[in-house]
Amino acid sequence: MQIQIFAAFDHNIFLELAISKLKENDIRDIYAVPLDKRKKDMKMFDNIHQSDGISLIDIGMIFAFLGGTIGAARGFAMDWGPINWGLIGAGSGFLVGFAIDLIINLVKRKKLRVSKNRGPEVILIVTCTKDQAKQVERIMWDHLARGLAATQTSVGTVQEGT
């Protein structure tokens, strides 16, 4: 029975040291996979097929409600009447709220772009025996792995699902 251990590392000297330490301990089945970075920025507006869960109209709707209520209440004492002033208040409140939401989300996305370089950069896959698994895990944790997972594999057999 063999174990495959997956570890996520930053691309730095600790990754090289971990690989060297594994080779010193007679572990030869080591595979390192570098991860690609996102080349395009995330889209600001959603479409029907993809959504990031961020809504730009939440604050706009709240401000539209407040502006419409205040406009309708004040409209009784003004020339155009409560309906027109309620609609004007709702429209202007929505625009102000939408602008606030847009500015907040633009600032958040800018921070995301700056901090998106902080993800793991390399996946290290090590295949070893069950006896060596604890040692491999210890070596990876000692060399600052960001995450670790292990699976058992059977060499030479094909497993079929029913």
N, C-alpha and C positions, 0 to 999 in steps of 0.2 A: 504494500500500500504506500502510495506516495502522497505528499502534501504539496500543494501549490500555495505559496504565500505572496500576496500582493501588497505592496507598500507604495505610498505616495510621498515623494520627496521634493524639496526645492532643488533647483540645479545649483549646487554649491559643493564645497570640498567635502562635506559630510557624506554626500552620496558616493563620491569616489572612495572615501575611507571605508564606507560600509561594504562596497564591492570588493575592495582589497581584503578586508577582514573575512568576508565570506570565502574568497579564494584561498586564503591561508588555512581555513578550516575544511578544506577539501570539498567545497560545494562548487560545482562547475556549471550547473544548469541555471545560469543567470541571464535574464533578458530585461533590458531597459528600454522603455518606450517614452520618447519625449512627446509632450502634449503641445498642440498648436494653440496659439493665442487667437482670440476673436479679432478679426481684421476690420470688420465693419462695426460702426456704432449701432446701438440699439435704436429702433424706430421710436419716434415720439408718439405717433398716433397708431392705434390698433386697427386691424382689419377683421373681416369676418372669420378668417382662418387662424388668427393668432392674437392672443391678448396677454399682456403682462400683469393684469390684475390691478393696474393703476388707473383710476378714473379722473378725468380732468374737469368733470362737471359737478362734483359733490359740493364744493364750496360755492360754486355758481348757483346751484339750485337753492341752497340755504339763503344766499344773499338775494336771489330773485324773490323768494317768499317774503323776506323782510322788507325789501324795497317795494314790492307790490302792496303789502299790508300798509306800510307807512304812506305810500302814494295814494292809495284808495282812501285812507283816513283823512289825509290832508286835502284830497281832491274835492271834498264837500265845500270847502271854503274858497276854492280856486275856480278860474273861468272855465276850463275844459271839462270839469266834472270828475267824479271819482273813478269811472271806468278808464278813461284815457290816462289819468295820472297813475292809476294802479298798473296799467300796462307799461307806461314809461318807467315807473319805479322797478317793475319786475325785470324789464329788459336791461336797464342800467345796472341793477344789482347783479344780474347774471353775468354781464360783461366784466364787472369788477371782480367777482368771485372767480370767474374763469381765468382772468389775468393773474390773480394771486396764485391759483393752483398751477398755472403754467410756469410761473417764475419759480415756485417751490420745486416742481419736478425737474426743471432745467438745472437747478443747483444740485439736486440729488443725483441726477445723471452725470453731471460733471464730476462729482465726488466719486461715483462709481467708476468712471473712466480712469481716474487717478489711482483708485485702489484696486482695479481689476488685475493689476500685475502681481497681486499677493496670493494667487492660487498655487497649488502644487504644480510643478513643471514636468516631473518625470514619474512614470509608474515603473516600479521595479518588480519583476516577476521571478520568483525563485522556486524551483522544483527540488524537493529534497525528501529524504525518508522521514518516517514518523519520529524516529529517534533524534534527528537533527532539527526538528521543527522548533522546539523551545529555544535552542541555541540561536537559530536564524532570527526568530522573533526578538530575542534579547539584543542581538547585534543591531537589528534595524531600529529598535527603540532607543538604544544607546547612541545611535548616529542620527538622531532627530528626525525620524520618520513622522510625517504629518498624520498618517492614518495607516491602518494595517488590517488585512483580512486574510483568512486561510480557508482552503477547500481541500477535500480529500479527492484524489483521482485514482482510478484503477488503470494501470498501464496495459495497453493491448486489448482491452475489452470495449465493446460498444454497448451502451445501455440504450434500450428501446423503451419508449413510453407506451403504455397501454391505454 
